[in-house]
Each structure stands twice: as structure tokens, then as C-alpha cells.
């Protein structure tokens, strides 16, 4: 059987954060029961088709389901996708995590938890519409560890209204003092269909130059604290990279189950609509072929290791195209990337304009 990564989407939140464009809806107990039953049925329909060596339960807010439903889902994953998962991650909210039995979830295979901190500054949290505080995070991290799970990731956000390097530094120190193994630092992006998009002019967000400064500050400070940058927005202690997310960036195969979840299997992409009703009906949308050279290059250049010619040749069975190499060599004069006999790698400033660089190389 083919080995893949498995992503499971839990599309529920108690309230929608004003900046968030992920698919999530409010729910009641009946909806949670119905969705869990439907999800387990869909998971079981794949029995003996794949082995999942990474599992990621994301959202939404998976912790909103509670221990019993999450453990039922995890048991169905083990039944249908085998018991060889190297990494099983669950996303949690600092408050709803307090209601979970992490010892039981650990017994069901969970060995990694990702928590949305975003900031340790109470005013920044308020502006983001977050309802937790630092005490919630401290309590939940302690509870996770007492449940036997030591691999913890915290999310930070850059470019928040009124954010400064001082407030950001304190948020980074908060994470470091908790001695977590992984930190994700995402630049706030104003997405359409969100309240932030409608109120963009009044948000008083940092300008582009300030955001660049915040990003470079984050990279430097996290590196000084022993967190190695391995992807544009992701940092970890040695050996604690997200094995599941690396599958996306290495163009490896994965299966997504749940509304808005995407899949990449046998060089084909498909997904579920952003609709829980469509999910109940089993409607899956064909998204065409995937994993071509352009996609591979774009994904690889997100990584600190960059695009390695040897891995490209192993993946496709052909040498790296000379026309792309020549363009990269020209761009290396900008000091935004390094191009040598081994491959192409962006530096910190290059990551800030990665989309433009990738476009210049490919088109």
C-alpha cells in the first residue's frame, strides 16, 4: 500500500476571528455528532488503501470536539490507515484545550500539538479578536505535557495592528521560555471575505517596510534562541520539523478529508468544497494534475534547504532545466538568493519577496 500524509479538517469554531479565511462554521452538539459520524464513515471508506505515516487534524478548532469524539476519530484513522504514524498532530485553541484529556489522546496516537498563541500581548490579542490570554496558554501547555505529549508548536503572527519589535520580542520570549520545540511565525495577510478586509483602512497595520523589519527581527531572534528556520514561516529545535507539512513542500502525496480539504494522489489533485453539506453528500472536485516541475520548484524554494538539483533529478528523472538555472544565476546578483552547483536557496530577504523571485525563475 502507498504511504501518504493524512489531513482531517474539523470545520468548527465558537466564533470567527476577523482575519481568518479558513473554512469554519459555528455548531451545536447535534452538528458535532453528525459531522463526527460522517467523518468516521469517510475515513473508514479508505480502509486498506493507504498507510498514513503522518496525521494532521486541523481546523477550525479541533479541540472543540472534545476528547471522546477526537479519540473516536483517531481510532478510525488507526483502523483504516495503519498504526505506523511517525507524527500525529492536533491543533488546539488555548481555552478549549483545557477541556481535553491529553493522556487519552496520547494513548490514541497524538504525539504533537499545535496551538494558536498569535501574541502574548493582551491588546494585540484583542485586536485579532482572540479570546484567550497568556494564562490560558500556560495552563494548556502544562496540561499537554502532563498528558505525555512533549512536542508542542506555538503560532505567532507578525504585522498586527500597533505591533512593535518590542512587543514581538516579548511574544517570542514567551514561547522560548515555555521551551516549545516548534514556532510558526506568519505574516498577517488581509483576505477577502473577512471583516479585516472590509475594515482594512481603519486597522492601522504596519506598512510593508515595517513588516519586513518585523520578519527579519523574528528570524534573527529565533535563530539566536536555537530555533532553526526550515521554511519561510517555520522554525524549530533540531529534529522537530513538522513531518506532515514537509510533505506539502516536498510535493509528496497526501489525502485530505473534510470540507475545504485538498488531496494530492497519483499526480492528481482533488478537493472538497467549502461546504459541510457537500461533504455529507460526498461531492469531490477534480482539480487536475499536480506535481509538475513548476509546482515542485515553487514548493522547494519555500524551504531553507532550497531546491536541490539532486532531489529534483531523483523526483523527475531528468536534470534540472538549464533555462531556470540561468535565471536563478542572474537573480543571485540581487543578493536575495544563492545559486551554486548544489541548487538554489533564498535568504531571509529573498523569502520576503519569494513569490516574485519564483515567478522570475519560472516565467
N, C-alpha and C positions, 0 to 999 in steps of 0.2 A: 504494500500500500504506500501511496505517496505521503511524504511528510510535509506538513503545512503549518502556518500560523493560523490560529482561530480567534476572530474578534466577535464579541457578543455585545450588542447595543441595548442598553436599558434607557428608554426614552422618557424618563420621568424626572421632574424637579418640583420641589414645593413652590418655587417661584422662579421666574425667568430673570437672569441677570441682564441688565440693559445693553451690554456689549456683546452678548453671546448669540452666535448664529447656528450653533449645533441644534439638531432636531431634538426637541424635548417638549413635553406637554405636562399639564397638571393631571392628577389622578386621584381616584378614591380606592378603597380596598377591593371593590369588585373588579375595577380595571387592572389592578396589580395582580389579582388572582388569575384573571382571564389571560393577561399577557404572559405570565409565567408559564401557565399550562400550554399556551400556543408555542412559546419559545422552546420549551422542552420537547414538544412534539416535533418541531422543526429540527432541533438538534438530533433527536433520535432517528430522524429520516435519513441521516448521513451515516448511520452505523456501518462500520467496517469499510467505508470508502476511503477514509484518510486517517493518518495518525497526526495529532497536533502536538508539536514539541514546544509551542508557546501558546498561551491562552491569555487574552486580554478582555476583561469585562469593563466596558466604558459607558459613557453616557453624555448627557443626562447625569443622573446621580444614582449609580447602582446601589449605594448604601441605603437608599430609600426603601428598597425591597425588604430589608430585614434579614436576619440570619437564616431563618427556615427556608425562605424562597431562594436565597442565594446558594445555600447548601444543596437544595434540590437541583438547581441548575448545574452546579459543579459536579454532582453525582451523575447527571445525564451526560455531561461532557466526558467524564471518565468512562462511562459505559459505551459511548459511541465513538470516541476519538482516542481511546487507549489511555495508558497510565504513565506515559513517558514524558510528560511535560517538564521541560527544564525550568520554565518560568511561567507562573500563573499570577497575573496581576489583576487587582480590582481597584477601581477608582472610588474614592470616598470623599464625602463632604465632612469638614471638621466637626460639625454638630451631629449629623445623622450617624456618623461613625461611632459615636458614643453609645449607641444602642445595639451595636453588633457584638457577637461573641467571636472574637478573632481566634480563640483557641479551637473552636469547632470549625471555623473556616480554614484554619491551617491544617486541621485533620482532613479536610476535603481537598487539599492541594494548594491553597493560596500560599505563596511564598514571597509575594511582593505587593506593596500597597502604594498607590499614587494619590496624594492629597492636594487639593486646591487651596494653598495658602494665599497666593497672589501678592500679599503685602503684610508686614507686621505693624503697619501704621493704621491706626483706627480711622483716621479721616480718609485715607486712600481707600480703605475697605468700604467706607460709607459711600464714597463717590462711585465705586464699582458696583454698588448695590449688593455687596456681600453681607451676610447676616451673622457671620462668626466673628470671634475675636481671638487674640493670641492664646488666652487661657483654654479655649476650645481645642486649639491645635496641640498645645502641651498635653492636655488630658488625653486626647485621642492617640497621639504618638506613644505615650506611655502605655496606653491600653493595648495598642497594636503589638508592642514589644513584649508585654506580659503574656500575650496570646501566642508567642513563639515566632513572630514574624519580624525579622531584623532589617530586611531590605525595603527601605522606605524612600519614596521620592516626593519632593515638595515642588509645587509650581509657583513661580514668581511672574509678575507682569511688569513690563517696562513701558514707560510713556504714559503713565496715569496722570490725570489732572493734578497739577501742582507738585508732581514728584520731583525730588532733587536727588543729587548724588548722595547727600547725607541721609535722607530717608531711605533710599535704596540700599545704602551701605548697612543700615541698621536691619533691614529685612534680610539681607544676605547673612549678616552675623547671626540673626535669629536662627536661620536654617543650619548654619555651621555649628552653632552651639548645641543644637539638637543632635549633631553628629549623624545626620542622614547620609545615605550613600549616593543619592542622585538628586540633582536640582535641574528643573527645566525653567528657562527664562524666556518668556515670549513677549515680543513687542506687540502692544495693543494695536489691533487693526480695526478700523471702523467699517463694519459690514453693513450692507444694505439689509433692509427688513428688520433692523434693530432700533430701539429707542435712541441709542447713541448716534445712529446715522441721522435721525431726524433732528437731534439737538446738537449736532456737531459744532455749529458756530458758537455755542454758548459753553462748551465744555472746558475751554482754556487749557487745551492739551499742549504739551511741549512741542516746539517746532521741530522740523526734521533734523537740524543740526544738534539740537539738544538731545533728541532721541538717540542719535548716533553716539553722542558723548556718553549717554547712559549705558548703551550697549557695550561700548569699549571699556567703560569702567567695570561693568559686570564681568566681562571676560577676564580682565586683569585681576580683579579681586578674587574671583572664584579660583583662578589658577594659583594665586598666592596661598589660598586656603587648602589646596590639594585636590580641587575638583577639575579634572581634565576635560576640556571641551572636545567632544567627539562628533558633534553635529551643530548646525547653526544655533539651535536654541537649547542644546542639551549638554549637561556637564555631570561628571560622576567621579567617584573614587575609582582607583584602578580595578578593573574587572567587573564593574557594576553598570555597564551599559545596558540599556533596555534591549534584551534579546528580541522581543517581539517587534519593536519599532525598527530595529535594524533590518528586519525582513522587508519592510517597505522600501527602505533606502538602498537595499541591495537587489531590488527587483526580484525577490523570492516570492513564492506563492503563499497566498492566504485566502481564507474563507471568512466572509462577514455575514452574520445572521442578525436580523433586526431591521426596523425601518431606518433608512438612510445608510445602512451598512454596505460597503463595497467589497468586491472579491476580485482576485486575480488567479485564475487557474488555467493551466494548459494554454498559456499565452492569450487568454481571453479575459475580458473584464465584464462584469455584470454587477448589478446593484438593486437594492430595494428602494422604492420611492420614499420620500419623506412623509409617510402616511401610515399610521398604525393599522388603519382599515385595509389598506393594500397589502400590508404584511399578513394580516389574518387571512386574506384571500390567496396568499402565496404568489403574488404578482412580482416577477423578477424581470428587470430591464436589461437587455443585451447592450453593452457599452462598447462593443467592437474589440479589435485586437489590442494587445498591450505588450509591454516589454521590449519595444524596438530600441534601436541604438540611441535615438534622441532621448527617449524616456530614461534609459539606463544612465546616460551621461548627466542628465539633469538631476537625477536622484543621487548619483555618486558625488557630484560636486557640492551637495549639501553637507557632506561628511568631512571631518577634519583630515581623514586619511586621503580624501580626494578620489579622483578617478585613477585607478592603477591599470596601466596598459596590459599587464599580465592577466589580471582578473577579467578585463574586457575580452581578451582573446579566448580565455577559458569559457566565458559565458556564451560568446557568439561563434567561436571557432574561426574567426578571421582577425587580421591585425587591426589596430585602431586606425581609423581613416586619416590619411595624411592631411586632407584639407582642414579637418578640425584641429589637428596638431599645429598646423601653420598659424591658424587664427589664434590659438592659445599662446603660441610663442610671441606673436605680435602684442597680445594683451599683457603679457608678462612685463612689458616695458612700463606699464602703468603702476607697477609695484602692488597690484591687488591680488596677484596670484603667482604661483611658482610653477614653471613648466620645465621638467627635466626628462632624463631618459626613463624614469620610472612612471611618470604620469603628470597629472595636473591637480594642483591643490590651491584653494582660495585661502587667503589670510583673513584676519578679523575685519579689516576694511573691505575686503572683497566680499565677505559674507553679507555686508550691509547693502551691497548692490548686486547680489548674486543673480537675480532674475535678468538684469541687463547683461551681465557677463555671459551667462549661459546662452542667452539669445544671440549675442555677438558670435559665439563659437559655433552655434548650430545653424544660423541662418544668414 
